[in-house]
């Protein structure tokens, strides 16, 4: 959506659907989706949530399980934000050193369903995206700066 765009564009037909993709009723088009997407669209939050769907994890277990090597600081910030949003529960046990565990809250667990749908869509359409990128890159060879060459 552009900065000057103030109305929601209603889609009349997308794969047989007659409803708008998203309908925001405020004049600014701010329906709360951006706040959630900003949090969940960061680099690490979805990895943390997906890993926690398998059960309770201690900090180091969680850090080792996340692909791409998340730093301790970034993981700390990520789980704090997810805890603040009510998606993750943090439990500290009074041991020396303190033992800290993380688990999904019911709200966090409910998020696993849309993530699964997104992951399934991504897997199903990975070849289409790769083909589109290859075609685009071939058509735009003079623009050598392509941020990503293959879908992840």
TIRO-2110 file (N, C-alpha, C; in Angstrom, 1 decimal):
// TIRO-2110
0.9, -1.1, 0.0, N, 1, A
0.0, 0.0, 0.0, CA, 1, A
0.9, 1.2, 0.0, C, 1, A
0.7, 2.2, -0.9, N, 2, A
1.5, 3.3, -1.0, CA, 2, A
1.1, 4.3, 0.2, C, 2, A
2.0, 5.3, 0.4, N, 3, A
1.8, 6.2, 1.5, CA, 3, A
0.5, 7.0, 1.3, C, 3, A
0.2, 7.4, 0.0, N, 4, A
-1.0, 8.1, -0.3, CA, 4, A
-2.2, 7.3, -0.4, C, 4, A
-2.1, 6.0, -0.4, N, 5, A
-3.3, 5.2, -0.5, CA, 5, A
-4.1, 5.2, 0.8, C, 5, A
-5.3, 5.6, 0.7, N, 6, A
-6.1, 5.6, 1.9, CA, 6, A
-7.3, 4.7, 1.9, C, 6, A
-7.6, 4.1, 0.8, N, 7, A
-8.7, 3.2, 0.7, CA, 7, A
-8.3, 1.7, 0.5, C, 7, A
-9.1, 0.8, 1.0, N, 8, A
-8.8, -0.6, 0.8, CA, 8, A
-9.3, -1.0, -0.5, C, 8, A
-8.5, -1.6, -1.3, N, 9, A
-8.9, -2.1, -2.6, CA, 9, A
-9.6, -3.4, -2.4, C, 9, A
-10.9, -3.5, -2.8, N, 10, A
-11.6, -4.7, -2.7, CA, 10, A
-11.4, -5.6, -3.9, C, 10, A
-11.0, -6.8, -3.7, N, 11, A
-10.8, -7.7, -4.7, CA, 11, A
-12.1, -8.4, -5.1, C, 11, A
-12.5, -8.3, -6.3, N, 12, A
-13.8, -8.9, -6.7, CA, 12, A
-13.6, -10.4, -7.0, C, 12, A
-12.5, -10.8, -7.5, N, 13, A
-12.3, -12.3, -7.7, CA, 13, A
-10.9, -12.7, -7.7, C, 13, A
-10.5, -13.5, -6.7, N, 14, A
-9.2, -14.0, -6.5, CA, 14, A
-9.4, -15.5, -6.3, C, 14, A
-9.0, -16.3, -7.3, N, 15, A
-9.2, -17.7, -7.2, CA, 15, A
-10.6, -18.1, -6.7, C, 15, A
-11.6, -17.4, -7.3, N, 16, A
-13.0, -17.8, -6.9, CA, 16, A
-13.5, -17.1, -5.7, C, 16, A
-12.7, -16.4, -5.0, N, 17, A
-13.1, -15.7, -3.7, CA, 17, A
-13.8, -14.4, -4.1, C, 17, A
-14.9, -14.0, -3.5, N, 18, A
-15.5, -12.8, -3.7, CA, 18, A
-15.3, -11.7, -2.6, C, 18, A
-14.7, -12.1, -1.5, N, 19, A
-14.5, -11.2, -0.4, CA, 19, A
-13.2, -10.5, -0.5, C, 19, A
-13.1, -9.3, 0.1, N, 20, A
-11.8, -8.6, 0.1, CA, 20, A
-10.8, -9.4, 0.8, C, 20, A
-9.5, -9.2, 0.4, N, 21, A
-8.5, -10.0, 1.1, CA, 21, A
-8.4, -9.5, 2.6, C, 21, A
-8.3, -8.2, 2.8, N, 22, A
-8.3, -7.6, 4.1, CA, 22, A
-9.3, -6.4, 4.0, C, 22, A
-10.1, -6.2, 5.0, N, 23, A
-11.0, -5.1, 5.0, CA, 23, A
-10.8, -4.3, 6.2, C, 23, A
-10.3, -3.0, 6.1, N, 24, A
-10.0, -2.1, 7.2, CA, 24, A
-11.1, -1.0, 7.2, C, 24, A
-11.7, -0.8, 8.3, N, 25, A
-12.8, 0.1, 8.3, CA, 25, A
-12.4, 1.5, 8.8, C, 25, A
-11.2, 1.7, 9.2, N, 26, A
-10.8, 3.0, 9.7, CA, 26, A
-10.4, 3.9, 8.5, C, 26, A
-10.5, 5.2, 8.6, N, 27, A
-10.1, 6.0, 7.4, CA, 27, A
-8.7, 5.9, 7.0, C, 27, A
-7.8, 5.6, 8.0, N, 28, A
-6.4, 5.4, 7.7, CA, 28, A
-6.1, 4.0, 7.2, C, 28, A
-7.0, 3.1, 7.2, N, 29, A
-6.7, 1.8, 6.7, CA, 29, A
-5.9, 1.0, 7.7, C, 29, A
-5.8, 1.5, 9.0, N, 30, A
-5.1, 0.8, 10.0, CA, 30, A
-6.0, -0.1, 10.8, C, 30, A
-5.9, -1.4, 10.5, N, 31, A
-6.9, -2.3, 11.2, CA, 31, A
-6.2, -3.3, 12.1, C, 31, A
-5.0, -2.9, 12.6, N, 32, A
-4.3, -3.7, 13.5, CA, 32, A
-3.4, -4.8, 12.9, C, 32, A
-3.5, -5.0, 11.6, N, 33, A
-2.7, -6.1, 11.0, CA, 33, A
-1.2, -5.7, 11.0, C, 33, A
-0.9, -4.4, 10.7, N, 34, A
0.4, -4.0, 10.6, CA, 34, A
1.2, -4.2, 11.9, C, 34, A
0.6, -3.9, 13.0, N, 35, A
1.3, -4.1, 14.3, CA, 35, A
1.7, -5.6, 14.5, C, 35, A
0.8, -6.5, 14.2, N, 36, A
1.1, -7.9, 14.3, CA, 36, A
2.1, -8.4, 13.3, C, 36, A
1.9, -7.9, 12.0, N, 37, A
2.9, -8.3, 11.0, CA, 37, A
4.3, -7.8, 11.2, C, 37, A
4.4, -6.6, 11.8, N, 38, A
5.7, -6.1, 12.1, CA, 38, A
6.4, -7.0, 13.1, C, 38, A
5.7, -7.5, 14.1, N, 39, A
6.3, -8.4, 15.1, CA, 39, A
6.6, -9.7, 14.5, C, 39, A
5.7, -10.3, 13.8, N, 40, A
5.8, -11.6, 13.3, CA, 40, A
6.6, -11.7, 12.0, C, 40, A
6.8, -10.6, 11.4, N, 41, A
7.5, -10.5, 10.1, CA, 41, A
9.0, -10.3, 10.3, C, 41, A
9.5, -10.2, 11.6, N, 42, A
10.9, -10.0, 11.8, CA, 42, A
11.6, -11.3, 11.4, C, 42, A
12.9, -11.3, 11.5, N, 43, A
13.7, -12.4, 11.0, CA, 43, A
13.6, -13.7, 11.9, C, 43, A
13.3, -13.5, 13.2, N, 44, A
13.5, -14.6, 14.1, CA, 44, A
12.2, -15.1, 14.8, C, 44, A
11.2, -14.3, 14.8, N, 45, A
10.0, -14.6, 15.6, CA, 45, A
9.3, -15.9, 15.1, C, 45, A
9.1, -16.0, 13.8, N, 46, A
8.4, -17.2, 13.3, CA, 46, A
9.3, -18.5, 13.6, C, 46, A
10.6, -18.4, 13.5, N, 47, A
11.5, -19.5, 13.8, CA, 47, A
11.2, -19.9, 15.3, C, 47, A
11.2, -18.9, 16.2, N, 48, A
11.0, -19.2, 17.6, CA, 48, A
9.7, -19.9, 17.8, C, 48, A
8.6, -19.3, 17.3, N, 49, A
7.3, -19.9, 17.4, CA, 49, A
7.2, -21.3, 16.9, C, 49, A
7.7, -21.5, 15.7, N, 50, A
7.7, -22.8, 15.1, CA, 50, A
8.4, -23.8, 16.0, C, 50, A
9.6, -23.5, 16.5, N, 51, A
10.4, -24.4, 17.3, CA, 51, A
9.6, -24.7, 18.6, C, 51, A
8.9, -23.7, 19.1, N, 52, A
8.2, -24.0, 20.4, CA, 52, A
7.0, -24.8, 20.2, C, 52, A
6.5, -25.0, 19.0, N, 53, A
5.4, -25.9, 18.8, CA, 53, A
5.7, -27.3, 19.1, C, 53, A
7.0, -27.6, 19.2, N, 54, A
7.4, -29.0, 19.5, CA, 54, A
7.5, -29.2, 21.0, C, 54, A
7.3, -28.1, 21.8, N, 55, A
7.3, -28.3, 23.2, CA, 55, A
8.2, -27.2, 23.9, C, 55, A
8.3, -27.4, 25.2, N, 56, A
9.0, -26.5, 26.1, CA, 56, A
10.5, -26.5, 25.7, C, 56, A
11.2, -25.4, 25.7, N, 57, A
12.6, -25.3, 25.3, CA, 57, A
13.3, -24.4, 26.3, C, 57, A
14.5, -24.8, 26.7, N, 58, A
15.4, -23.9, 27.4, CA, 58, A
16.1, -23.0, 26.4, C, 58, A
16.6, -21.9, 26.9, N, 59, A
17.2, -20.9, 26.0, CA, 59, A
18.2, -21.4, 25.1, C, 59, A
19.2, -22.1, 25.5, N, 60, A
20.2, -22.6, 24.7, CA, 60, A
19.7, -23.7, 23.7, C, 60, A
18.7, -24.5, 24.1, N, 61, A
18.1, -25.4, 23.2, CA, 61, A
17.4, -24.7, 22.1, C, 61, A
16.7, -23.7, 22.4, N, 62, A
16.0, -22.8, 21.4, CA, 62, A
17.0, -22.2, 20.5, C, 62, A
18.1, -21.6, 21.0, N, 63, A
19.1, -21.0, 20.2, CA, 63, A
19.8, -22.0, 19.2, C, 63, A
20.1, -23.2, 19.7, N, 64, A
20.7, -24.2, 18.8, CA, 64, A
19.8, -24.7, 17.7, C, 64, A
18.5, -24.7, 18.0, N, 65, A
17.5, -25.2, 17.1, CA, 65, A
17.1, -24.3, 16.0, C, 65, A
17.4, -23.0, 16.1, N, 66, A
17.0, -22.0, 15.1, CA, 66, A
18.0, -22.0, 14.0, C, 66, A
17.6, -22.2, 12.8, N, 67, A
18.6, -22.1, 11.7, CA, 67, A
19.1, -20.7, 11.4, C, 67, A
20.3, -20.6, 11.0, N, 68, A
20.9, -19.3, 10.7, CA, 68, A
21.7, -18.7, 11.8, C, 68, A
21.8, -19.3, 13.0, N, 69, A
22.6, -18.9, 14.0, CA, 69, A
22.2, -17.5, 14.6, C, 69, A
21.1, -17.5, 15.3, N, 70, A
20.6, -16.3, 16.0, CA, 70, A
21.5, -16.0, 17.2, C, 70, A
21.9, -14.8, 17.4, N, 71, A
22.8, -14.4, 18.5, CA, 71, A
22.0, -14.4, 19.8, C, 71, A
22.7, -14.5, 20.9, N, 72, A
22.0, -14.6, 22.2, CA, 72, A
21.2, -13.3, 22.4, C, 72, A
21.8, -12.2, 22.1, N, 73, A
21.1, -10.9, 22.3, CA, 73, A
19.8, -10.8, 21.4, C, 73, A
19.9, -11.2, 20.2, N, 74, A
18.7, -11.1, 19.3, CA, 74, A
17.6, -12.1, 19.8, C, 74, A
18.0, -13.3, 20.2, N, 75, A
17.1, -14.3, 20.7, CA, 75, A
16.4, -13.7, 22.0, C, 75, A
17.2, -13.1, 22.8, N, 76, A
16.6, -12.5, 24.1, CA, 76, A
15.6, -11.5, 23.7, C, 76, A
15.9, -10.6, 22.8, N, 77, A
15.0, -9.6, 22.4, CA, 77, A
13.7, -10.2, 21.8, C, 77, A
13.9, -11.2, 21.0, N, 78, A
12.8, -11.8, 20.3, CA, 78, A
11.8, -12.5, 21.3, C, 78, A
12.4, -13.3, 22.2, N, 79, A
11.5, -14.0, 23.1, CA, 79, A
10.8, -13.0, 24.1, C, 79, A
11.5, -11.9, 24.4, N, 80, A
10.9, -10.9, 25.3, CA, 80, A
9.7, -10.2, 24.5, C, 80, A
9.9, -9.9, 23.3, N, 81, A
8.8, -9.3, 22.5, CA, 81, A
7.6, -10.3, 22.4, C, 81, A
7.9, -11.5, 22.1, N, 82, A
6.8, -12.5, 22.0, CA, 82, A
6.1, -12.8, 23.3, C, 82, A
6.9, -12.7, 24.4, N, 83, A
6.3, -12.8, 25.7, CA, 83, A
5.4, -11.6, 26.0, C, 83, A
5.8, -10.4, 25.6, N, 84, A
5.1, -9.2, 25.8, CA, 84, A
3.7, -9.3, 25.0, C, 84, A
3.8, -9.9, 23.8, N, 85, A
2.6, -10.0, 23.0, CA, 85, A
1.7, -11.1, 23.4, C, 85, A
2.1, -11.9, 24.4, N, 86, A
1.3, -13.0, 24.9, CA, 86, A
1.4, -14.3, 24.2, C, 86, A
2.4, -14.4, 23.3, N, 87, A
2.5, -15.6, 22.5, CA, 87, A
3.4, -16.7, 23.2, C, 87, A
4.3, -16.2, 24.0, N, 88, A
5.3, -17.1, 24.7, CA, 88, A
5.3, -16.9, 26.2, C, 88, A
5.4, -18.0, 26.9, N, 89, A
5.4, -17.9, 28.4, CA, 89, A
6.9, -18.2, 28.8, C, 89, A
7.4, -17.4, 29.7, N, 90, A
8.8, -17.6, 30.2, CA, 90, A
8.7, -18.0, 31.6, C, 90, A
9.3, -19.1, 32.0, N, 91, A
9.3, -19.6, 33.4, CA, 91, A
10.8, -19.7, 33.8, C, 91, A
11.0, -19.0, 35.0, N, 92, A
12.4, -19.0, 35.6, CA, 92, A
12.3, -19.9, 36.9, C, 92, A
13.2, -20.9, 36.9, N, 93, A
13.3, -21.7, 38.1, CA, 93, A
14.4, -21.3, 39.0, C, 93, A
14.2, -21.2, 40.3, N, 94, A
15.2, -20.7, 41.3, CA, 94, A
16.3, -21.7, 41.5, C, 94, A
17.1, -21.9, 40.5, N, 95, A
18.3, -22.7, 40.7, CA, 95, A
19.5, -21.9, 40.5, C, 95, A
20.7, -22.5, 40.8, N, 96, A
21.9, -21.8, 40.5, CA, 96, A
22.7, -22.6, 39.5, C, 96, A
22.9, -22.0, 38.3, N, 97, A
22.4, -20.8, 37.8, CA, 97, A
20.9, -20.9, 37.5, C, 97, A
20.2, -19.8, 37.3, N, 98, A
18.7, -19.9, 37.1, CA, 98, A
18.4, -20.7, 35.8, C, 98, A
17.4, -21.5, 35.8, N, 99, A
17.0, -22.2, 34.6, CA, 99, A
15.8, -21.5, 34.1, C, 99, A
15.8, -21.2, 32.8, N, 100, A
14.7, -20.5, 32.1, CA, 100, A
14.2, -21.4, 31.0, C, 100, A
12.9, -21.5, 31.0, N, 101, A
12.2, -22.3, 29.9, CA, 101, A
11.2, -21.4, 29.2, C, 101, A
11.0, -21.7, 27.9, N, 102, A
10.0, -21.0, 27.1, CA, 102, A
9.0, -22.0, 26.6, C, 102, A
7.7, -21.6, 26.5, N, 103, A
6.7, -22.4, 25.9, CA, 103, A
5.7, -21.5, 25.2, C, 103, A
4.9, -22.0, 24.3, N, 104, A
3.8, -21.3, 23.7, CA, 104, A
2.7, -21.1, 24.7, C, 104, A
2.0, -20.0, 24.6, N, 105, A
0.8, -19.8, 25.3, CA, 105, A
-0.3, -20.3, 24.4, C, 105, A
-1.6, -20.4, 24.9, N, 106, A
-2.6, -20.8, 24.0, CA, 106, A
-2.7, -19.9, 22.8, C, 106, A
-2.5, -18.6, 23.0, N, 107, A
-2.5, -17.7, 21.9, CA, 107, A
-1.4, -18.0, 20.9, C, 107, A
-0.2, -18.2, 21.4, N, 108, A
0.9, -18.6, 20.6, CA, 108, A
0.7, -19.9, 19.8, C, 108, A
0.1, -20.8, 20.5, N, 109, A
-0.2, -22.1, 19.8, CA, 109, A
-1.2, -21.9, 18.7, C, 109, A
-2.2, -21.0, 18.9, N, 110, A
-3.2, -20.7, 17.8, CA, 110, A
-2.5, -20.1, 16.6, C, 110, A
-1.4, -19.5, 16.8, N, 111, A
-0.7, -18.9, 15.6, CA, 111, A
0.0, -20.0, 14.8, C, 111, A
0.2, -21.2, 15.3, N, 112, A
0.8, -22.2, 14.5, CA, 112, A
0.0, -22.6, 13.3, C, 112, A
-1.3, -22.4, 13.4, N, 113, A
-2.2, -22.8, 12.3, CA, 113, A
-2.0, -21.9, 11.1, C, 113, A
-2.0, -20.6, 11.2, N, 114, A
-1.8, -19.8, 10.0, CA, 114, A
-0.3, -19.9, 9.5, C, 114, A
0.6, -20.2, 10.4, N, 115, A
2.0, -20.4, 9.9, CA, 115, A
2.1, -21.6, 9.1, C, 115, A
1.4, -22.7, 9.5, N, 116, A
1.4, -23.9, 8.7, CA, 116, A
0.8, -23.7, 7.4, C, 116, A
-0.3, -22.9, 7.3, N, 117, A
-0.9, -22.6, 6.0, CA, 117, A
0.1, -21.9, 5.1, C, 117, A
0.8, -20.9, 5.7, N, 118, A
1.8, -20.1, 4.9, CA, 118, A
2.9, -21.0, 4.5, C, 118, A
3.4, -21.9, 5.4, N, 119, A
4.5, -22.8, 5.0, CA, 119, A
4.0, -23.8, 3.9, C, 119, A
2.8, -24.3, 4.0, N, 120, A
2.3, -25.2, 2.9, CA, 120, A
2.2, -24.5, 1.6, C, 120, A
1.7, -23.2, 1.6, N, 121, A
1.6, -22.4, 0.4, CA, 121, A
3.0, -22.2, -0.2, C, 121, A
4.0, -21.8, 0.7, N, 122, A
5.3, -21.6, 0.3, CA, 122, A
6.0, -22.8, -0.4, C, 122, A
5.8, -23.9, 0.2, N, 123, A
6.3, -25.2, -0.3, CA, 123, A
5.7, -25.5, -1.7, C, 123, A
4.4, -25.4, -1.7, N, 124, A
3.7, -25.7, -3.0, CA, 124, A
4.0, -24.8, -4.1, C, 124, A
4.3, -23.5, -3.8, N, 125, A
4.6, -22.6, -4.9, CA, 125, A
6.1, -22.2, -5.1, C, 125, A
7.0, -22.9, -4.3, N, 126, A
8.4, -22.6, -4.5, CA, 126, A
8.9, -22.8, -5.9, C, 126, A
8.5, -23.8, -6.6, N, 127, A
9.0, -23.9, -8.0, CA, 127, A
8.4, -22.8, -8.9, C, 127, A
7.2, -22.3, -8.7, N, 128, A
6.6, -21.2, -9.4, CA, 128, A
7.4, -19.9, -9.2, C, 128, A
7.7, -19.7, -7.9, N, 129, A
8.4, -18.5, -7.5, CA, 129, A
9.9, -18.5, -8.1, C, 129, A
10.5, -19.7, -8.0, N, 130, A
11.9, -19.8, -8.6, CA, 130, A
11.8, -19.6, -10.1, C, 130, A
10.8, -20.1, -10.8, N, 131, A
10.7, -19.9, -12.2, CA, 131, A
10.5, -18.4, -12.6, C, 131, A
9.6, -17.8, -11.8, N, 132, A
9.3, -16.3, -12.0, CA, 132, A
10.6, -15.5, -11.8, C, 132, A
11.3, -15.8, -10.7, N, 133, A
12.5, -15.1, -10.5, CA, 133, A
13.6, -15.3, -11.6, C, 133, A
13.7, -16.5, -12.1, N, 134, A
14.6, -16.7, -13.1, CA, 134, A
14.2, -16.0, -14.4, C, 134, A
12.9, -16.0, -14.7, N, 135, A
12.4, -15.3, -15.9, CA, 135, A
12.7, -13.7, -15.7, C, 135, A
12.4, -13.3, -14.6, N, 136, A
12.6, -11.8, -14.3, CA, 136, A
14.0, -11.5, -14.4, C, 136, A
14.9, -12.3, -13.8, N, 137, A
16.3, -12.0, -13.9, CA, 137, A
16.8, -12.0, -15.3, C, 137, A
16.3, -12.9, -16.1, N, 138, A
16.7, -13.0, -17.5, CA, 138, A
16.3, -11.8, -18.3, C, 138, A
15.1, -11.3, -18.0, N, 139, A
14.5, -10.2, -18.7, CA, 139, A
15.1, -8.9, -18.2, C, 139, A
15.7, -8.9, -17.0, N, 140, A
16.3, -7.7, -16.4, CA, 140, A
17.7, -7.9, -16.1, C, 140, A
18.5, -8.4, -17.0, N, 141, A
19.9, -8.7, -16.8, CA, 141, A
20.7, -7.5, -16.6, C, 141, A
20.2, -6.4, -17.1, N, 142, A
20.9, -5.1, -17.0, CA, 142, A
20.9, -4.6, -15.5, C, 142, A
19.9, -5.1, -14.7, N, 143, A
19.8, -4.7, -13.3, CA, 143, A
20.4, -5.9, -12.5, C, 143, A
21.7, -5.9, -12.3, N, 144, A
22.3, -7.1, -11.7, CA, 144, A
22.1, -7.3, -10.2, C, 144, A
21.5, -6.3, -9.6, N, 145, A
21.3, -6.4, -8.1, CA, 145, A
19.9, -7.0, -7.8, C, 145, A
19.9, -8.3, -7.7, N, 146, A
18.7, -9.0, -7.4, CA, 146, A
18.9, -9.5, -5.9, C, 146, A
18.0, -9.0, -5.0, N, 147, A
18.2, -9.3, -3.6, CA, 147, A
18.2, -10.7, -3.2, C, 147, A
17.4, -11.5, -3.8, N, 148, A
17.4, -12.9, -3.5, CA, 148, A
17.2, -13.7, -4.9, C, 148, A
18.0, -14.7, -5.1, N, 149, A
17.9, -15.4, -6.3, CA, 149, A
17.0, -16.6, -6.3, C, 149, A
16.8, -17.2, -5.1, N, 150, A
16.0, -18.4, -5.0, CA, 150, A
15.1, -18.3, -3.8, C, 150, A
13.9, -18.8, -3.9, N, 151, A
13.0, -18.8, -2.7, CA, 151, A
13.5, -19.7, -1.6, C, 151, A
13.3, -19.3, -0.4, N, 152, A
13.8, -20.1, 0.8, CA, 152, A
12.8, -21.0, 1.3, C, 152, A
END
